[in-house]
Amino acid sequence: MPTLPTPLLTDRNELIARLAANRHYDIAIVGGGATGLGVALDAAARGLSVVLVESHDFAKGTSSRSTKLVHGGVRYLAQGNIGLVREALHERTTLLRNAPHLAQPLSFIMPSYRWWETPFYGMGLKMYDALAGKAGLGKTEFLTRDETLALLPTAQPNGLKGGVRYWDGQFNDARLALALARTAATHGALLVNYCRAVDLVYDAGRIAGLVCEDTQTSRQYRISARCVVNAAGVWVDELRQKDGLANDDGGERPTKPIVAPSQGVHIVVDREFLAADVGLMVPKTADGRVLFAVPWLGKVILGTTDTPRNDLPREPVPLKEELDFILNESGRYLRRAPTRSDVRSVWVGLRPLVKPSGDEGGSTKGLSREHTVLVSRSGLVTVTGGKWTTYRAMAEDVLTTCLEKSLLDGPKASVTAHLPLIGAGSSGLPAHSICQPQGLHSYGDEQSVVLNLPGASTTLADSLTEAMVRFAARFEYAIHVEDVLARRSRMLFLDARLASSLAARVGEILRQETGLDPQFEAFQELAQHYLYLPE
Ligand SMILES: Cc1cc2nc3c(=O)[nH]c(=O)nc-3n(C[C@H](O)[C@H](O)[C@H](O)COP(=O)(O)OP(=O)(O)OC[C@H]3O[C@@H](n4cnc5c(N)ncnc54)[C@H](O)[C@@H]3O)c2cc1C
């Protein structure tokens, strides 16, 4: 295995010292999810000076709670949104090329239980292939009943008529977020987690920076920046409202919120429910949604739902109807129906859907999945909506807007389409599927670094070693048990009980590495949340 130069250290004191140095940046970004991190990388790779602050941990929000699909969106095709699908299919290929250790092709079977389903949906999926063109990952195939069962032996055989196989991609969302953060850092960007933007700074009515607070010490820092990008996901309206009030001669007209949050629930069950390296796609559930069963890191993800909400909790909980819906619908298509006692973890994400002006709520199913970039009177740039798959194109769009509005000077062209992310080089080892349990393969070409850390042969659980926890603390910005067990390793999402049983040991190693409180109790409380099944 080739040895690599040591990765950049992410020592917190050092990061905070850089923040406190009060230098002037070209661009300051609020929010360390897919959107903000994408913008940070695009800007840093163009040579701009970049700072990003994240109030919690990178990808703590929606970006660790996706269905893990790198996809064009077959559902949006059915809605006739050709432009969105084409762009996403193109971005899908770019992502698979730039982060092959974290994003890979996966084929999906759509089983048919009515005679018309195979030709009807099959033709739609052929169109998906046609839109992908050269970016296609494999041809859509029409399957007989026997072929369907051979590829997906755990599909419900009763009434099965045949099926369709098509190709999309899957990924490790939170680790991709970290790869974006770390790649941006290698281009000089300063990224700080657990640091919340609390206020905006103006100079003669124009945005000139922000005030942020280290949530670990409550110390505040002023960042001066020529351009400020609000990429706070479903929480973007908070800063927009501050901006609106600050620039409204007396603050009488509050800025109208643009986000209509919609909740999506996933449950995780054991691999035996889908014992093949293929996904299952149900094109139309009882409520007209698409349902997926996705093999992921040794388990199976079932989901999701689309339930409008009026609030923005950090840890939303599933509704009983959502849980029942996923279990019942999956049970119709799988040989063995999963029950509540099979659930290893349940997690909920909030989609940052953008309301058309004048919309007052109601169903979110029909709202656009496209992204929105807005520039306020003071120059605050807000970006939200879109999806993980298109984070790179969104970032490019944000930078284009900033340049067009003269909020930045810099190279006109983005370079991220051909920029491999950290870990993307060859490890010299055989490629490993993301369907298989998490292990060293998630580190790509950095595996040798992990293997050279203390504790490389001390196994905490099947897919987690002591060295991986040390790697997370030294090079991946982890300070809390949750950072390691939820997002560097994905244990909390895969098996919350197992994660809870490992927390004390992970906490000890983190404390040794960082000297900080690893917040063990908070993690134990959180783990209960991921086991909560409403009655
Ligand atoms: C259920 C579900 C399934 C999905 N599945 C897929 C899928 O399979 N494939 C796909 O491509 N897309 C999928 N998506 C969409 C995708 O996950 C989101 O579009 C994307 O993660 C949004 O990223 P973001 O950075 O805009 O938001 P977030 O990830 O929420 O990031 C915003 C960040 O801003 C931070 N923040 C907020 N306020 C402040 C502040 N004041 N100061 C500092 N930081 C702040 C938050 O802590 C948060 O980390 C799914 C979404 C959901 C909800």
The ligand as a Tripos MOL2 file, in Angstrom:
@<TRIPOS>MOLECULE
LIG
   53    58     1     0     0
SMALL
NO_CHARGES

@<TRIPOS>ATOM
      1 C1        -35.1510   12.2740    4.1170 C.3       1 LIG1
      2 C2        -34.2140   12.8490    3.0870 C.ar      1 LIG1
      3 C3        -33.6490   12.0190    2.1320 C.ar      1 LIG1
      4 C4        -32.7880   12.5540    1.1760 C.ar      1 LIG1
      5 N1        -32.1890   11.6950    0.3080 N.ar      1 LIG1
      6 C5        -31.3430   12.1880   -0.6300 C.ar      1 LIG1
      7 C6        -30.6570   11.2870   -1.4880 C.ar      1 LIG1
      8 O1        -30.7700   10.0690   -1.3800 O.2       1 LIG1
      9 N2        -29.8320   11.8280   -2.4020 N.ar      1 LIG1
     10 C7        -29.6650   13.1740   -2.5530 C.ar      1 LIG1
     11 O2        -28.9560   13.5830   -3.4490 O.2       1 LIG1
     12 N3        -30.2660   14.0500   -1.7010 N.ar      1 LIG1
     13 C8        -31.0800   13.5860   -0.7440 C.ar      1 LIG1
     14 N4        -31.6780   14.4390    0.1560 N.ar      1 LIG1
     15 C9        -31.3940   15.8720    0.0620 C.3       1 LIG1
     16 C10       -30.0820   16.2550    0.7400 C.3       1 LIG1
     17 O3        -29.8310   15.4740    1.8710 O.3       1 LIG1
     18 C11       -30.1200   17.7300    1.1150 C.3       1 LIG1
     19 O4        -30.4930   18.4790   -0.0120 O.3       1 LIG1
     20 C12       -28.7810   18.2610    1.6020 C.3       1 LIG1
     21 O5        -28.2420   17.4070    2.5800 O.3       1 LIG1
     22 C13       -28.9660   19.6490    2.1660 C.3       1 LIG1
     23 O6        -27.7230   20.1060    2.6160 O.3       1 LIG1
     24 P1        -27.5490   21.5450    3.2610 P.3       1 LIG1
     25 O7        -26.1070   21.7650    3.4450 O.co2     1 LIG1
     26 O8        -28.2960   22.5440    2.4560 O.co2     1 LIG1
     27 O9        -28.3020   21.4280    4.6550 O.3       1 LIG1
     28 P2        -27.7440   20.8080    6.0220 P.3       1 LIG1
     29 O10       -27.0670   19.5370    5.8000 O.co2     1 LIG1
     30 O11       -28.8650   20.8030    6.9950 O.co2     1 LIG1
     31 O12       -26.6330   21.8380    6.4720 O.3       1 LIG1
     32 C14       -26.9350   23.0930    7.0170 C.3       1 LIG1
     33 C15       -26.0050   23.2800    8.1740 C.3       1 LIG1
     34 O13       -26.0940   24.6190    8.6430 O.3       1 LIG1
     35 C16       -25.8500   24.5920   10.0280 C.3       1 LIG1
     36 N5        -26.3220   25.8490   10.6170 N.ar      1 LIG1
     37 C17       -27.6040   26.2590   10.7820 C.ar      1 LIG1
     38 N6        -27.6240   27.4810   11.3600 N.ar      1 LIG1
     39 C18       -26.3280   27.8390   11.5520 C.ar      1 LIG1
     40 C19       -25.7050   28.9900   12.1150 C.ar      1 LIG1
     41 N7        -26.4160   30.0200   12.6060 N.pl3     1 LIG1
     42 N8        -24.3540   29.0280   12.1770 N.ar      1 LIG1
     43 C20       -23.6100   28.0050   11.6980 C.ar      1 LIG1
     44 N9        -24.1640   26.8910   11.1520 N.ar      1 LIG1
     45 C21       -25.5040   26.8120   11.0790 C.ar      1 LIG1
     46 C22       -26.6010   23.3600   10.4980 C.3       1 LIG1
     47 O14       -26.1260   22.8830   11.7280 O.3       1 LIG1
     48 C23       -26.3600   22.3910    9.3560 C.3       1 LIG1
     49 O15       -25.2810   21.5100    9.6050 O.3       1 LIG1
     50 C24       -32.5170   13.9380    1.1500 C.ar      1 LIG1
     51 C25       -33.0760   14.7660    2.1290 C.ar      1 LIG1
     52 C26       -33.8960   14.2220    3.1010 C.ar      1 LIG1
     53 C27       -34.4670   15.0900    4.1510 C.3       1 LIG1
@<TRIPOS>BOND
     1     1     2 1
     2     2     3 ar
     3     2    52 ar
     4     3     4 ar
     5     4     5 ar
     6     4    50 ar
     7     5     6 ar
     8     6     7 ar
     9     6    13 1
    10     7     8 2
    11     7     9 ar
    12     9    10 ar
    13    10    11 2
    14    10    12 ar
    15    12    13 ar
    16    13    14 ar
    17    14    15 1
    18    14    50 ar
    19    15    16 1
    20    16    17 1
    21    16    18 1
    22    18    19 1
    23    18    20 1
    24    20    21 1
    25    20    22 1
    26    22    23 1
    27    23    24 1
    28    24    25 2
    29    24    26 1
    30    24    27 1
    31    27    28 1
    32    28    29 2
    33    28    30 1
    34    28    31 1
    35    31    32 1
    36    32    33 1
    37    33    34 1
    38    33    48 1
    39    34    35 1
    40    35    36 1
    41    35    46 1
    42    36    37 ar
    43    36    45 ar
    44    37    38 ar
    45    38    39 ar
    46    39    40 ar
    47    39    45 ar
    48    40    41 1
    49    40    42 ar
    50    42    43 ar
    51    43    44 ar
    52    44    45 ar
    53    46    47 1
    54    46    48 1
    55    48    49 1
    56    50    51 ar
    57    51    52 ar
    58    52    53 1
@<TRIPOS>SUBSTRUCTURE
     1 LIG1         1 GROUP 0 **** ****
